[in-house]
Every structure is written in structure tokens, then in C-alpha cells.
Amino acid sequence: MTQDELKRLVAQEALKHVVEDKVVGVGSGSTVNLFIDALASIKGRIEGAVAASEASAERLRRHGIRVFDLNSVAELPVYVDGADEVTEHLHMVKGGGGALTREKIIAAVAAKFVCICDASKRVPVLGKFPLPIEVIPMARSYLGREMLKRKAQPVLREGFKTDNGNLILDCHGLTILDPPALEAELNQIPGVVTNGLFARRGADVLLLGAPGGVQTLKRKG
Ligand code: 5RP
């Protein structure tokens, strides 16, 4: 099976978690694009969606799915999103597409986070994928120096602005042994909007596309 076929498999599987007549949270990225396409097949059975990026919102609308502002949604039973790396504890690195802030907000609101990935995203320890950090532009150099102190090599994502008008520093070379602790620590650096560690609110369910089919992992405890 190709990587795209594995992504399509988990995208289809995620439909089983969508709650009828409710709004569904939709993340961003290539796996989520396939989920949006699958969602179109049941669009008459959902109220609509909230989207973590302008690109996802646009794709949802093109399929005729109503897109709500998160502020007008009181209840969000499920959020479906991809990841750049994920561990067996369902801690993730996200933000490869730069939508991490909106993704983290929607994940916080949702009752259940369903992560959809192909098996290449599963890792024993987070950090090989450079950790994205969204930063207010005037704090860019300060954050870079703070990350050097933490033994990371920060690289400005060239020519990129987030949907919120900020910058991304991709931080290479980290070995993240305690994801919830590092997530909290980085959030304390002035100028940081969001870091790409999703550990304090990790996924509840991981659907991993592997050649033998979809593996389902659930958060323990
Ligand atoms: C975007 C994300 C995506 O979920 C992540 O980059 C995975 O994307 P893909 O499904 O294309 O591999 O966090 O900010």
C-alpha cells in the first residue's frame, strides 16, 4: 500500500467517530484533506464543521459542508487531525503545515481528539521532526536565542506567515523525553503563541494506517 492509500484508509475509518447532527472539528494537512473528502459522503448527517486552517475551511465549503466560527459552537464532540510525529502515549508533534495554534484551540474545545496518520508517523521519542513554534514577529530573535540555550537549532520558516500573521521557528535537534513538561516550559517564553507539542491535551484515539489495516490505540487512564 502507498502512503496515500494508508492515509485514505484512516481518513475513512475516522468517519466512524463523527457524531450525527453535530459539528465536527477538522484539522489540516494532507491526511485531513482526505478526511474532508470522506466527510462529504455523509455531509447530510452532520450539522457542519469548524476548521483549523483557511485551506481546510475552503475545502469543506467546496464540498458544500457548512463551516462555523468556533465562537458560535457550544459543543464539539469530536476533532479529527493528523500529526507529524506521535508516540504510544498519544503525545504528538504538530504544525508541519503551520496551523498549530488554531489546531490546539479546537483540540482544547473538543471532547474527543482522533488523530489520523500513516504508520511512518509513529516514533518512540518525539523530536526528530523539527518542533514548530509560532512566535510574534518581534520576539523571533529572542525565541531563537532561548531555543539555542535548550540545545535546539531554530530555523525560521522562510516566506511563511501563519493564518494569525505570525512566524514559525522550526526547532531541530531536540530529544523530547518529557513532552508535557517541555510544552509547558516553552509556553512561558514571552512572544511564543503556541508550540507544536500536543501532550498536555494529546489525542484520545490514534488511527494508524499500516499495511495490515488500521491499528487503533486509545489513551490510557
Ligand atoms: C498541520 C499539522 C498536520 O496535521 C501535520 O503536519 C500532518 O500533516 P500530513 O497529514 O500532511 O502529514 O499539524 O499544522
Residues whose N, C-alpha, C, O or C-beta is under 5 A from the ligand:
A	BS01	5RP	S28 G29 S30 T31 V32 D81 G82 A83 D84 K94 G95 G96 G97 G98 A99 L100
